Amino acid sequence: MTAADAIDGQHMRRVLGHFATGVVAVTGIHADTGAPVGLAANSFTSVSLDPPLVAFCVGKASTSWPLVRQIPRFSINVLAEDQEDVCRRLATKGADKFRGLSWDHSPGGAPILAGGLAWIEAELADEHEAGDHTIVVARVRHLEAFDRDPLLFFRGGYGRIATDRAEVRR
């Protein structure tokens, strides 16, 4: 790539910010301390039904992913419209991210955040280096969804979508 072909990172962020995404919290229980650990991500997708796989991306600078990746089973919590504060808390470095948060255990013992839109219990299947991020592919072991509206990330901010459940096509 020549200098003339270089893409400005801030411009790319602004343009790609026009794609609205949901937000997930990836959570687990630290093997040594027994304390919950986690991170927020807005790059999450379904990969395969057979075998059941999902994927999300984490920044290589993440200090939380190295803790979560060592855990045999972790949860991917799809955040609901009223969980912006949960997302912001799990996106910060350091601090006690789980202070005051309500959560329960998945069948494999990972934290399921109370009030979420859905949760997926998974285990690490593969990782792929991709620039300044790592693409994490995870094998789904258990999952559940609830009748709520999603928290969205759009143009660098959080938003909500109002759905008339009677009009949602299935």
Buried (B, 14 or more C-beta within 10 A) or exposed (E): EEEEEEEEEEEEEEEEBEEEBBBBBBBBBEEEEEEBBBBBBBBBEEBEEEEBBBBBBBBEEBEBBEBBBBBEBBBBBBBBBEBBEBBEBBBEEEEEBBEEBEBEEBEBBBBBBEBBBBBBBBBBBEBEEEEEBBBBBBBBBBBEEEEBBBBBBBEEEBEEEEEEEEEEEE
